[in-house]
Amino acid sequence: MKLDEAKKLIDALAGKRFGQVLKQEQMTDIIKNKGKSGQLLEITLGLNLSNTNLDFEDGELKTNKCDTTGKPLETMFITQISTMIDELLNGKDFYESNLYKKINNLLYVPISKVGDPSEWMFLPCVHVNLDDNKFHDLKLQLEKDYYSICNQLNEHIKTSSDGFIHTSNGEYIQIRSKDSKPYHPIYSDIYKKEVSNKNHAFYFKKEFMKYIVNIK
């Protein structure tokens, strides 16, 4: 499915309560399972739940918890970093990076999670294509954030008491731990050792969601 096709379907869902568009049994454990609402959106769109690199043929789908006004209430997961740790530590070109492939063309769907799950709703989506001129400044800042984070990771390994990577922040993106027991250490071929005792991931900070909603 192409991103533009999905956008039309999501626009038709915007403002409708979950109780109107989902079956009761589909909402089982939706509070406990934080990612389930996004999975239900994928199913509603007819997408296969899989580990493919991108959700659409030409882009990515991202959902995040917000209030009824669209104000983000959480950071937003982008991708795990264990398989790309050495390209980050090497400062691989931003525009050739796996991160850029994940974020350069994405559809952001805020999900209002206020009240009972039957009252939750998908809000109007935002299409972020970093090649679009209106997102030029955002793209440049994401590039700066990326290289700053690459440098921070190296600095942590070299100077922290445990020799591990730690939370690293840019203006709009960050890397922090994301794992559950049993943990999955990250091994670096560059340093020839484990550089973390658990997996980490890229996240969009709340500032990113606020920016793209306002620019829309």
N, C-alpha and C positions, 0 to 999 in steps of 0.2 A: 504494500500500500504506500502511496505517495503522501508526503506530509500535507499537501494542500487538500487532498481527499479527506484526510482525517480531520482537518480543521473545520471543514463544512459540517461533518457529523458532530463534532464537539460543540460547534456553535449552536446546533439544534438542541443539544442537551443543556446548555448554559441556563442557569436559573431554575432548573427543574430539581425537585427534591429527590433524594435517593429512593424514597418510598414510592415515587412515581415511575421510576425507570429501572429499578432493581427488584428482584424477588426477595422475600424475607429471608429465605434460606441462604441467599448469596451474601447477606450481611452478617452471617454468623462469625463471631470472633473478629469483627472488623475494627473494634476498639483495641483489642489486644494485639492484633497483627497490623502494625503501622503501615505496611506496604500494600495491604489488601485493596484499599480503595483505588490505588493506581492500577493494580492488576485487574480489577473489575472494569475499569475504563478500557484497558487493552482488550479484554474479552468482549465488551460491548462494541468496540470498533471492529472486532473480527480479527484482531492480531493474535498470533500464536505466542504463548508465554514461553520464551526461549532465552538462551544465553547469547544470542547473536549480538554483534557489536553495536548495531543500531536498531531501533524499534521500527523505523520506516525505511523504505528503499533509499531515501535521500535525506534522512535526518533522524532526530531523537525526540522522544516524548518524555516530558518531565512534569511530575505533579508535586504539590506541596501543600501542607496544612496552612490555612489562613482563617481569618475571621470573616464575618459577613461582608465587610467592606473590601476584602482582598488583601488586608495587611498580613504579611507573612508572620507565622508564629514559630517557625523552625527554620534551620538551615536546610538546604536541599542537596541530597546525595547526587554525585555525578558518576564516579567510577572508582573501583578499587585500584591500588597502585602497585600491588606486589609484582605483577608481570612487567611493569614499566619502571621499576625502581632505578635501574642503571641508566636508562635514557634520561631520567630526571637528574640523577647525580652527575651525568655528563653534560647537562644543559642542552639537550637535543633541541634543534630549531623548533620554536613554538608551532609554526605552521605545518611542520611535519610530524608533530607529536600525536600520540594517541588521545591526549586530552583535547586537542583542537578538533580532531575528527569527531569527538563526542559532542562538542558544544557549538560548532560553527553554524549549524542549522537546526534549531530546536523549537519545539512547540511546548510552551509552558502553560500548564492548566492549574490554576489555584483551586483548591478544594476547601470550601467553607465547612469546618467541622465544629459547628456550634449546636449544642443540644443533642437530642437523641439521633443516632445514625440515620434514621428515616427522614430526619430534617436536614441532613447534610446536603450539599449541592456543589456541582461543578460550576465555577464562575467563568466568564468569558476568557478565552485563551489568548495568549500573546505569542506571535511568531517572531522569533529572534534569528535573523540571518545576518551573521557578522559581515557579510559582503555588502549588505545594504548600507548606503551612505549614512543613514540616521544612526547607525550603530558603530560608526567609525571610531568615535572617542572611546566607546566601551571596549571595542576590540583592542585598541592600543593599551588601555589600562589592564585588560586581561593578560596581554603579552608581558607587561611589566610585572604583574603579579606572579606569573608563571616563573620568570627568571629569578625573581626575588625568593620564591619558595624553593626553587632548585638550590640556590645559594644557602638558604637557611638549613636545608636538609644536610648538606655537606658540613656546615658549621656545627650542627648538633652532633654529628657522628665524630667529628674531630675534637670537640671541646666538652661535651656533656660527660658526666661522671659514669654513665652506663654505656657510652659509646653508641647510643641508639638515636634514631630520628624522633622528633617530638612535634607537637602541633606547630604548624607553620602558616602564617597568615599573609595574604595580600589584601587589597581593598575590597575585592569582590569574590575571591575564592580562597580556600584554605585546604590544608591537609591535616587530618587528625585521625586518631585510632577508630577503627570500625571492625569489630570482631566479636565472636562469642566462643565460649569454651567448647571443645579444646581449641586454644588459640593457634594461629597460623603465623609463625615467624617469617620475616622477610629476609632473604639472603641476597647479598650483593656480590656479584662477580668482581666488581671494581675493588671493593675493600676486602674481598675474600673472607667474609664473615657475615653473621646475622647482624643486621642493622636495626632490627626491631624484634621484640618478642611476640608481637601480634600484628595483624594486618591493619593497614591504614587506607584512607580513601580521600579523594578530592570531594569537596562540598562547595556549593554556592552559598555565600553568606547572605543574610537577609537583605543587605544593601543591594545586592544584585537584583533580587526580585522587585524591590522598591523602585530601582532605577528603570527596569524594563517596563513596568506597569505605568510609570509616570511618562516615559518617553512615548508610549503608545498613545 
